[in-house]
Amino acid sequence: MPDIAFFFNYSLRAFLLGLLWMTAGRSLERPMPSVPSVPSVPSVPSVPSVPSMSSIRSVSSRSSVLGILVPLEPAPSRYEQALVIGTLIRQGLLRWRWLSSRRLPDEVFDRRYGRFRAERILAELRRLGVESAVGERNVVIIGVTKGDISTDIPGFLDHAVLGLSEAKGRAMVLSTTRLPSALREQAWVSLILHEWGHWVGLGHCPRVACVMFDRLGRSATLDWSRRFCSYCARRLACGQAPSFRGWPTFRCTKHTP
């Protein structure tokens, strides 16, 4: 009897151990519960290289200026109006509004000399620019006309001019009436760049080949350059002519004559 009891107890323990082992083995074979997938981290865009100071001047600041083109009756052709925008886009003025033709008030016209007074036109353009560019900080409003314009200069009253602009101001006016017929398009582009140079702060240049040369109202006897000379170009590149309000200041390392 003791042997039977011992055998029974041993068999029961072996059965229980086997059952426990089988249960543990099955639990190990069960698949692990799925872990929720972690969303992929979005790729970080590549950081652009730091632009040079000259590129900051020529792109960022110029593109922040809004150009407004206003045809003034009698207005030049649509092609000549479009040349203004196209020429100054190449200079970095990228944002534009092209307004419809406007009639100038009677007080702008000087009946004594039969010309439109350029400084009065600038005052009218400034007023129009305030109305047309609400919320804009840097604005240049450009009036174009076929009418003959004039202003007072030292030694001359009512001197006929091709254009007039405010240095570091808001307005400029251009006239096509005195452009030569032979080189009309070239002269028109040259005039646009000349007044643009005044607007960004450049004065007249003594070099005839420079677009900033003072033509003193003459047109047919001069070559119409469409380039800034090396001196004027360096002044612009070095920031020595205050071009746009808000341009960053920096120390110029370029040689200027």
Legacy VTK file of the C-alpha trace (Angstrom):
# vtk DataFile Version 3.0
C-alpha trace
ASCII
DATASET POLYDATA
POINTS 257 float
0.000 0.000 0.000
2.765 2.528 0.724
4.251 1.861 -2.710
0.903 2.418 -4.375
0.363 5.695 -2.504
3.842 6.907 -3.399
3.332 6.014 -7.066
-0.054 7.751 -7.072
1.338 10.911 -5.540
4.294 10.915 -7.938
2.041 10.392 -10.972
-0.290 13.192 -9.841
2.616 15.613 -9.406
4.034 14.646 -12.813
0.604 15.190 -14.401
0.222 18.589 -12.787
3.739 19.651 -13.770
3.126 18.523 -17.366
-0.158 20.406 -17.480
1.521 23.519 -16.119
4.293 23.219 -18.695
1.841 22.808 -21.574
-0.142 25.831 -20.394
2.992 27.934 -20.135
4.167 26.822 -23.571
0.872 27.784 -25.185
0.953 31.189 -23.547
4.431 31.759 -24.959
3.253 30.819 -28.438
0.500 33.464 -28.380
1.290 36.523 -30.550
2.175 39.677 -28.717
-0.499 42.364 -28.813
0.112 44.797 -31.657
1.654 48.076 -30.633
0.065 51.080 -32.376
2.365 52.410 -35.038
4.092 55.662 -34.265
3.359 58.237 -36.947
6.359 59.030 -39.059
8.104 62.270 -38.295
7.744 64.689 -41.220
10.944 65.404 -43.002
12.529 68.690 -42.058
12.898 70.920 -45.116
16.414 71.715 -46.052
17.581 75.029 -44.707
18.562 77.331 -47.571
22.006 78.755 -47.606
22.369 82.184 -46.072
22.083 84.746 -48.900
24.711 87.355 -49.427
24.052 90.932 -48.405
23.806 92.019 -52.025
21.110 89.442 -52.716
19.199 90.628 -49.649
19.266 94.154 -51.032
18.325 93.210 -54.554
15.578 90.674 -53.838
14.043 90.940 -50.393
13.919 94.684 -50.008
13.088 95.531 -53.586
10.296 93.000 -53.706
8.783 94.610 -50.589
8.222 97.863 -52.513
4.930 98.258 -54.363
5.025 100.006 -57.722
1.854 101.775 -58.921
1.662 102.834 -62.569
-0.788 105.642 -63.355
-1.373 106.751 -66.973
-2.086 110.482 -66.994
-4.114 111.936 -69.838
-2.962 112.469 -72.493
-1.487 109.010 -71.817
1.215 107.221 -73.840
0.541 103.938 -75.594
-0.084 100.746 -73.663
3.201 99.394 -74.961
5.132 102.342 -73.541
3.291 101.934 -70.255
4.197 98.241 -70.177
7.846 99.141 -70.823
7.905 101.016 -67.518
6.834 97.909 -65.617
9.109 95.586 -67.594
12.152 97.833 -67.165
11.728 98.203 -63.408
10.973 94.523 -62.891
14.498 93.941 -64.194
15.667 96.347 -61.478
13.976 94.242 -58.811
10.658 96.043 -58.405
8.437 92.963 -58.570
5.050 94.015 -57.144
2.818 96.185 -59.331
-0.596 97.752 -59.672
-1.582 99.174 -63.047
-4.318 101.755 -62.608
-6.666 103.140 -65.228
-6.028 106.485 -66.902
-6.562 109.580 -64.801
-7.276 113.142 -65.806
-5.080 115.670 -64.070
-6.782 118.569 -62.304
-6.751 121.939 -64.026
-4.433 123.525 -61.465
-1.614 121.232 -62.579
-1.524 122.963 -65.974
0.353 126.274 -66.228
-1.449 128.415 -68.801
1.371 130.950 -68.948
3.773 128.475 -70.528
1.367 125.845 -71.832
2.953 123.017 -69.842
2.075 120.732 -66.954
4.011 121.557 -63.800
5.930 118.447 -62.775
6.090 119.244 -59.055
2.308 119.700 -58.975
1.906 116.350 -60.691
4.088 114.748 -58.007
1.869 116.218 -55.302
-1.203 114.804 -57.042
0.488 111.414 -57.402
1.365 111.358 -53.714
-2.262 111.939 -52.846
-3.362 109.235 -55.269
-0.756 106.837 -53.876
-2.097 107.249 -50.355
-5.575 106.370 -51.603
-4.461 103.439 -53.778
-1.991 101.764 -51.413
-3.708 101.609 -48.040
-1.664 99.464 -45.667
1.461 99.500 -47.832
4.595 100.871 -46.232
6.962 101.241 -49.194
5.327 102.574 -52.339
6.512 104.291 -55.498
3.793 105.724 -57.724
4.793 106.469 -61.311
2.813 108.748 -63.551
3.318 108.564 -67.334
1.988 111.114 -69.791
2.360 112.484 -73.310
1.897 115.999 -72.011
4.812 118.430 -71.914
6.061 118.889 -68.340
8.328 121.484 -66.756
9.777 122.628 -63.460
11.972 125.398 -62.069
15.705 124.762 -61.840
18.502 127.115 -60.762
18.780 129.795 -63.426
15.657 128.746 -65.346
11.964 129.246 -64.773
9.606 126.675 -66.245
12.385 124.531 -67.677
11.069 121.695 -69.876
12.029 118.284 -68.506
11.554 114.684 -69.559
10.835 113.484 -66.042
10.972 114.356 -62.365
11.218 112.174 -59.290
11.478 112.572 -55.548
14.707 111.201 -54.113
13.711 108.663 -51.467
10.155 109.877 -51.893
7.007 108.286 -53.186
6.442 109.589 -56.711
7.927 110.179 -60.128
6.507 111.429 -63.422
7.711 110.601 -66.940
6.815 112.296 -70.217
7.161 110.921 -73.746
6.547 114.219 -75.541
10.231 115.122 -76.057
11.553 111.673 -76.901
13.302 111.403 -80.284
11.361 109.535 -82.914
14.412 107.636 -84.230
15.377 106.019 -80.907
12.096 106.350 -79.104
12.039 102.992 -77.317
15.711 103.168 -76.301
15.266 106.744 -75.084
12.148 105.802 -73.136
13.927 102.976 -71.304
16.867 105.282 -70.597
14.525 107.912 -69.160
12.828 105.317 -66.948
16.176 104.179 -65.543
17.370 107.775 -65.106
14.404 108.800 -62.983
14.542 105.473 -61.167
18.157 106.243 -60.263
17.070 109.605 -58.827
14.306 107.924 -56.857
16.713 105.479 -55.226
19.057 108.328 -54.318
21.540 108.817 -57.165
22.378 112.270 -58.458
23.491 113.279 -61.936
26.671 111.741 -63.310
29.244 113.647 -65.425
29.900 110.594 -67.601
28.005 110.823 -70.881
27.821 107.029 -71.226
26.009 106.699 -67.887
22.243 106.586 -67.698
22.437 109.194 -64.915
23.986 111.827 -67.211
22.031 115.100 -67.121
20.555 115.766 -70.573
19.174 119.186 -69.577
16.050 118.622 -71.634
17.963 117.761 -74.796
17.015 114.563 -76.579
17.878 114.202 -80.251
21.570 115.138 -79.942
22.474 112.582 -77.246
23.130 108.860 -77.077
20.588 107.219 -74.813
22.501 104.915 -72.499
20.641 102.170 -70.686
23.428 101.319 -68.239
24.752 102.734 -65.010
28.442 103.560 -65.187
30.828 101.678 -62.903
30.863 104.552 -60.413
27.083 104.801 -60.059
26.739 101.015 -60.038
29.266 100.762 -57.202
27.492 103.443 -55.234
24.313 101.430 -55.469
26.089 98.161 -54.665
27.729 99.689 -51.589
24.582 101.325 -50.338
26.138 104.785 -50.603
22.988 105.968 -52.309
20.075 105.252 -49.955
17.984 103.197 -52.316
14.988 101.781 -50.456
13.711 102.554 -47.024
14.333 99.465 -44.967
17.389 98.194 -46.821
19.855 96.667 -44.368
22.970 98.683 -43.694
26.363 97.080 -44.041
29.985 98.046 -44.363
31.084 98.374 -47.946
34.291 96.582 -48.856
34.226 97.512 -52.522
36.502 100.144 -53.965
34.805 103.253 -55.283
36.618 105.862 -57.328
LINES 1 258
257 0 1 2 3 4 5 6 7 8 9 10 11 12 13 14 15 16 17 18 19 20 21 22 23 24 25 26 27 28 29 30 31 32 33 34 35 36 37 38 39 40 41 42 43 44 45 46 47 48 49 50 51 52 53 54 55 56 57 58 59 60 61 62 63 64 65 66 67 68 69 70 71 72 73 74 75 76 77 78 79 80 81 82 83 84 85 86 87 88 89 90 91 92 93 94 95 96 97 98 99 100 101 102 103 104 105 106 107 108 109 110 111 112 113 114 115 116 117 118 119 120 121 122 123 124 125 126 127 128 129 130 131 132 133 134 135 136 137 138 139 140 141 142 143 144 145 146 147 148 149 150 151 152 153 154 155 156 157 158 159 160 161 162 163 164 165 166 167 168 169 170 171 172 173 174 175 176 177 178 179 180 181 182 183 184 185 186 187 188 189 190 191 192 193 194 195 196 197 198 199 200 201 202 203 204 205 206 207 208 209 210 211 212 213 214 215 216 217 218 219 220 221 222 223 224 225 226 227 228 229 230 231 232 233 234 235 236 237 238 239 240 241 242 243 244 245 246 247 248 249 250 251 252 253 254 255 256
